[in-house]
Structure formats: structure tokens, C-alpha cells
Amino acid sequence: PRRCPSSAEYCAVVQQQPKPDYHSLAQKITARSENDYERVRAIYKWICDSIDLDLQGRIYDAATCLERRVGMPEAYCRLYLELARCAGIHNVRIIDGKAKDIDGEIDKRGFHYWLCVTLDNGRNILLDPVRGSGFIFHNQFVHNHYVWSWFDVDPEFMIFSHLPENPEDQFLERPLSEAEFRRLPYAPVELVIYNFDIHAHLELALAGELHLPKFFHSSADLIAP
């Protein structure tokens, strides 16, 4: 997998670039938001709608991501961080770890990145603007219809596909080991959309007794190759 740049390399890239006007953009995005939760939500939605995944694996910084409207997962998160801070949301952390693809395999591109926003009332909001923005289909990036499935994500759903490097970032009463994570099946977003009991599904999956339903999006999906 491609190596993400180190902190020193990232800082060197950023220092060579003119800084975008994140503040004006953040104010525009959140103009109709009445509280911090709505601002967190509005920035997430804008990024999901506006940024494509960098299939070439070249863009890791927020400034280039904003300029070209394309970036790697780290760039999505760094851009979110910049916009959130300019909107007055300061308790935002980038989480790094492993992630599974829709086939349940660990993503071969290496580390994935997502976010945790902590509101003033102490509530943690997990979000993945990369998964929310879209997916790769036939080597093309396709924007997602299920944007909100990856905003304010239930930690018990997130653990089916995201394993943070820091176990505390799982936000579970009992953090899972990597071995347990690898045994979990990939949970499709339809479990959230159709209000499945995520807690019960996680318990069954850990016991090895879960067979997740398969969802089809068109009649073409039912035709065997």
C-alpha cells in the first residue's frame, strides 16, 4: 500500500502552499446552522457532496484537496478539521486504523482515516466522510446515496468495518481485539437505514452465529455473472 506522508512531510507540503480561505467557506457552509451539532453535520454533508476519492493516491493535505476537490482519506479528514475549527468546532480528532471493504477484506491501501467530534456536552460523534461521500465501482468513484449512514455512527455499527489503532476510540464497553474484528462480517449500511438492532447483531457476530442478509439495489444484481 502507498505510505501516507509523515507529520514532518505533511507540514513541509503545507508550508509551501498559500493557505485557502477556510474561514469564509466554513461560514458559508454553516450559515443556516443554529447549533454546534448542525454545524458538524453541515460540514460533513458539504465534504461528502464536494470531494472525490483520489484513486491515484497522491493528495493527503487539506489545501490541495479543497483546490482540486479530490483527496485521500487523510485529506478528507484534514479538510474537515480545518473547516470545523473555522466554524468554532475545536474538539475534533482524526482517528486512524484499519477498515474493511464491502467484501469484508482489510483495505489494501493501508490505514483508513475517520473522525470523532466531541460536543461541549461531552457527546462523541463518529463520522466517516470518505465512506459517506461514495465508493469505488469498476475503478471509478461514485458518489453515495447513503450519505447520512456514516454520520453520527453508532460505535457498535462502526466496529464491523473500522478498527481504530487506539482501542479507546472504539467507544465500546469492551473494546474488540484485532482478531475479533477480522472475524466480523462486513455490515452493509442497510442495517442502519432499515433500523436493524445493531447491538443484537454485534453480539451474534461475536458468537459466530450471525448471517447477515444480502441487499440488492437493482434487478441486475440478482443476475449471476
N, C-alpha and C positions, 0 to 999 in steps of 0.2 A: 504493500500500500504506500501511497505517497506520504511523505513525512510533513507534518504541519510545521511551520516555522517556529523557532524558539521565541521566547519573550524578547530577547535582545534583537533577533532578526526582525520581529514584528515592529518593534519600536523604531528600528532603523528605517524601515519602509515608511512608517507613518510620518517620521520627521522630515522625510524628503518630499512630502506631498502638501499642497495647500489644504488647510482644514475646511471641510464643507460647512455650510451654514446649517448645522443640525438644529440649532435653536428655532429658526424660522419654520423649518419643516415640522419639527415636533409641535410647535404651537398651531400650525395649520391642521395637522392630523388630529389633535386633541381639542380643537376649538369648541366642539359641541359636548365634550365630556364634562360631567358635573362632579366627579369624584375620582380618586386615585384608581379604583377598580376599572372604571370606564376608560381612563387614560391608558392603563396597562392593556386593556382589551383593544382599544383603537389602534395603538402602535403595532400590536400583534397582527391585526387584520390588514393594516397597510403593508406590512412587510410580506405577508403571505400573498397578497394580491400583486405586489410590485416587483418581487425579486425571483429570479430563476436560479435553479441549482447549477453551479459551474461544473459541467461534465468534463472539462479539461483539467480540473484540479489546480487552478493557478491563483485564485483570488481568495485571500484569507483576511484582508483588512476591511474595515468599515467604509473608508473613504472610496476605495475603488469599487466596492460592492454597490455603494449608492450611486456612483457615477455611471457605472455600466449596467446596473440593475441585475447583476449576476454575482454569485459568490458560493464558496464552500460553506458547510455548516458553521464553521467558526466565524466566518464573515457575517452570516445572518445574525448570529448572537452578538457579535461586537457592534453591529449596526443597531440592533435593538437596545443594547446597553447605552450607546451614545444618545439615542432619541429619548429613551426613558429618563435619563439624567436631566436632559434639557426640558423635559416635561415635569420635573420635580419629583420623579420616582428614583430614589437613590439606593434603595436596598435591593439591588438586582445582582444576581450571581450567575456566571456561566458554569454549567455542570458539564464535565467531560466523562466519557465512559464508552462502553460497548453498546451496540444496538443491533437488532435483528432485522433482516429484510422480510418481505412478505412470504418467503419460503421457510422462514424460521431459522435461517442461517445467519451467523455473525457477519455483519457488514465487512467485506474485504477491504474497504477503503481505510480501515483503521478506526481511530477514535471518532465518535459522534459527539455533537455538542448540542445542549439544550439549556433551558433557563429556569431559574427559580426567582420569583419576585416575592418579597415579604412586605406585606402592608403594615401600616402603623399599628393595627390591632393585633399583629403577630401572625396573621394568617399567611400561609405559604401558597403560592400559585405556581404550579408547574406548567410549562408551555414549551412546545417544540415547533417553532415557526418553519423549520425545514420540512417536517412531515406535514404540517398544516398547509404549506404552500403547494405541495404536489408530489409527484412520483415519477420514476423513470419507466417509460414504456417503449419498447423497441428502440432503445438508445436515444430517445427523445424525452425531454422534460415536459410533463403535462400538469397543468395547474389543477388543484384539488377541488372537488365539490364539498369535501368534508372538512372545511377549514376549522370549524369550532370543535371538532373531535380532539384536537391537540392543544386546546386552550383550557386552562384550569383543570388539568387532567388528574383524575383520581390516582393516587400513588399505587393502588392495587392493580389498576389497569396498566399504568406506565411500566411496572416491573416485568410485564410479559415481553416487552420489547426493548427496554432501556435499563442497563446496569451501570450505575454511577461508579466511578473509581472510589469515591468516599461512600462507604455503606450508610452513613448518616443521611446522605442525600436521597436515599430510597424513601424516607419518611414513612417507614413501616414499623410496627411494634417489634417485629422480629425481622431484621434485615436478612435477605437471602444470600447464600453463597453463590459464587460463580457457577459451581456445579449444578445447583438447583435452578439457576437462571437458564442454563443451557438446556435443561430438561423440559422447561416450559414450552408449550406450543406457542406459535405466534398468534396473538389475539387480534382479529380484524376489528376495525373501528366500528363496524356494525353492532358490536356488543354494546358500545356506548350509545350509538344512535337509537337502537331499539330497547334501551334500558334493561339490558340483562343484569342479573345480580353478579357484579364483578367479584365481590368478596367470596361468594359461594364458588364461583368458577376458579378463583385462585386456590382455594382450599382443595378442591377436587384435582386441580392440575398438580399441586404439590404431592398429592396422594397417588398420582399416576392414574387417576380414574376419569380424566376429562377427555371427551371427544367433542371438539368444537364444531359447530355447524359450519357448512360452507355456504357462502353467499355468492350469488350470481348477479351481475349487473346488466346482462343482456342475454337474449336467446343464443347469441353466438358463443357465449361462454359455456353453453351446455353441449356444444358440438365437439366431439373428440377429434384431436388432430389426425 
